[in-house]
Amino acid sequence: MLLSDATLQTAAAAIRTAEALIITAGAGMGVDSGLPDFRGNEGFWNAYPPYRQLGLSFIETANPAHFQRDPAFAWGFYGHRTNLYRRTVPNPGFNLLRTWSKRFQLNPFVVTSNVDGQFQKAGFAAEEILEVHGSIHHLQCLRPCCAAIWPNNEQIEIDEQRMRARHLPTCPHCHGVARPNILMFGDFSWLDARCRQQEERYQAFLRQQQGKRSVVIEIGAGTAIPTIRATSERLGRSLQTTVIRINLREAEISHPHISLPCGGLAALTALDALLNA
């Protein structure tokens, strides 16, 4: 989709004159890195054909009940995603965001619903990231037997025809089954201590930025699970904050905020050309 030159110029000016940068990112941020789009059942089933045959949607598959009933099945999905995210190279848009923060001397903070760890892999400091749904790169006890959260260093081999794990991660404390430290659908046993620590750092960052001109760059955050969009809009209620919403399908946002209806990498590349002019 063609972007308006005037709109791009307005967005570039907001970045150039900002004193603080907040990046809010949903699943669309990873699409340009080759990660699957789970938008709708068809998008999920195209990425994971075995679940089409089972008639399971993404919401039904990403359910902690499977760890209780059939952990090899549950880890088939999450083990496959673990391996995929480890292999994935962050797209150039991540580096553009880091470059802008350095060039314009902006203190960045990332708020993301993604559990893939791509921002950390792209070089963003762990202390500058809030993962609102947790991270696949950390584990916890399924029960849970205690409050421990530890790095996911497991090597999980997957039978991709049946999407079943040949190895089950276990809790080092009780030796029962471990699960990803991710907030799943209908989840009552997620341990949120790591996320709460990130939230505390985020709130401290916001306090430090009070009174400054801020720009929020929102990338690929949809309406199906609107956590990230709501975060951007809440930040945008400040008179000194401009939200730049980048979204291929759902870019609408009220004035004076900025709508860029295209993919994340395309928008960031176009903005970078203007910022370098």
Long-range contacts (C-beta under 8 A, 24 or more apart in sequence): 1-248, 1-261, 1-262, 3-260, 3-261, 3-262, 3-267, 3-270, 7-258, 7-259, 7-260, 8-260, 8-270, 8-271, 8-274, 9-274, 10-258, 11-244, 11-258, 11-260, 11-271, 12-271, 12-274, 12-275, 14-215, 14-242, 14-244, 14-258, 15-100, 15-104, 15-215, 15-217, 15-244, 15-271, 15-275, 16-104, 16-275, 17-213, 18-104, 18-106, 18-213, 18-214, 18-215, 18-242, 19-106, 19-209, 19-212, 19-213, 19-214, 20-106, 20-107, 20-209, 20-212, 20-213, 20-214, 20-215, 21-97, 21-100, 21-101, 21-104, 21-106, 21-107, 21-108, 21-109, 21-214, 21-215, 21-217, 22-108, 22-109, 22-110, 22-111, 22-214, 22-215, 22-216, 22-217, 22-235, 23-97, 23-108, 23-109, 23-110, 23-111, 23-112, 23-216, 23-217, 23-218, 23-219, 24-110, 24-111, 24-112, 24-216, 24-217, 24-218, 24-219, 24-221, 24-228, 24-231, 24-232, 24-235, 25-110, 25-111, 25-112, 25-113, 25-114, 25-119, 25-218, 25-219, 25-220, 25-221, 25-228, 26-112, 26-113, 26-114, 26-218, 26-219, 26-220, 26-221, 26-222, 26-225, 26-228, 26-229, 27-113, 27-114, 27-220, 27-221, 27-222, 28-219, 28-220, 28-221, 28-222, 28-246, 28-247, 28-248, 28-263, 28-264, 29-93, 29-112, 29-114, 29-118, 29-219, 29-220, 29-264, 30-88, 30-91, 30-114, 30-116, 30-118, 30-220, 31-220, 31-263, 31-264, 32-91, 32-93, 32-263, 32-264, 32-265, 33-88, 33-89, 33-90, 33-91, 33-118, 34-88, 35-84, 35-85, 35-88, 35-116, 39-222, 39-224, 39-249, 48-77, 48-80, 48-163, 50-160, 50-161, 50-162, 50-163, 51-77, 51-163, 59-185, 62-184, 62-185, 63-184, 63-185, 63-186, 64-142, 64-179, 64-184, 64-186, 64-187, 64-188, 64-189, 64-190, 65-186, 67-142, 67-177, 67-179, 68-142, 71-142, 71-165, 71-168, 71-177, 72-164, 72-165, 72-166, 72-168, 73-163, 73-164, 74-179, 75-156, 75-164, 75-165, 75-167, 75-168, 75-169, 76-158, 76-159, 76-162, 76-163, 76-164, 76-165, 77-163, 78-136, 78-179, 78-180, 78-182, 79-154, 79-156, 79-157, 79-158, 79-165, 79-167, 80-158, 80-160, 80-163, 81-116, 81-136, 82-136, 82-137, 82-152, 82-154, 82-156, 82-180, 83-156, 83-158, 85-116, 85-117, 85-118, 85-136, 85-137, 88-116, 88-118, 88-121, 89-121, 90-118, 90-119, 90-121, 90-122, 91-264, 91-265, 92-265, 92-268, 92-269, 93-219, 93-264, 93-265, 93-268, 93-269, 94-118, 94-119, 94-122, 94-123, 94-124, 95-122, 95-123, 96-268, 96-269, 96-271, 96-272, 97-217, 97-268, 98-122, 98-123, 98-124, 99-272, 100-272, 100-275, 103-275, 107-205, 107-208, 107-209, 109-202, 109-205, 111-202, 111-228, 111-231, 112-228, 113-221, 113-225, 113-227, 113-228, 115-180, 115-182, 127-201, 128-201, 128-205, 129-198, 130-195, 130-198, 130-199, 130-201, 130-202, 131-195, 131-198, 132-183, 132-195, 132-227, 132-228, 132-231, 133-182, 133-183, 133-227, 134-180, 134-181, 134-182, 134-183, 134-190, 134-192, 134-194, 134-195, 135-180, 135-181, 135-182, 135-194, 136-180, 136-182, 138-180, 138-181, 138-194, 139-169, 139-178, 139-179, 139-180, 139-181, 140-171, 140-178, 140-179, 140-180, 140-181, 140-190, 140-191, 141-171, 141-173, 141-174, 141-176, 141-178, 141-179, 142-171, 142-176, 142-177, 142-178, 142-179, 142-189, 143-171, 143-174, 143-176, 143-189, 144-171, 144-189, 144-191, 145-171, 145-173, 145-174, 145-176, 146-173, 146-174, 147-191, 147-193, 148-172, 148-173, 149-181, 149-191, 149-193, 149-194, 152-180, 211-240, 212-240, 213-240, 213-241, 214-238, 214-240, 214-241, 214-242, 215-241, 215-242, 215-243, 215-244, 216-241, 216-242, 216-243, 216-244, 217-244, 217-246, 218-243, 218-244, 218-245, 218-246, 218-247, 219-246, 219-247, 219-264, 219-267, 219-268, 220-246, 220-247, 220-248, 220-263, 220-264, 221-245, 221-247, 222-247, 222-249, 222-250, 223-250
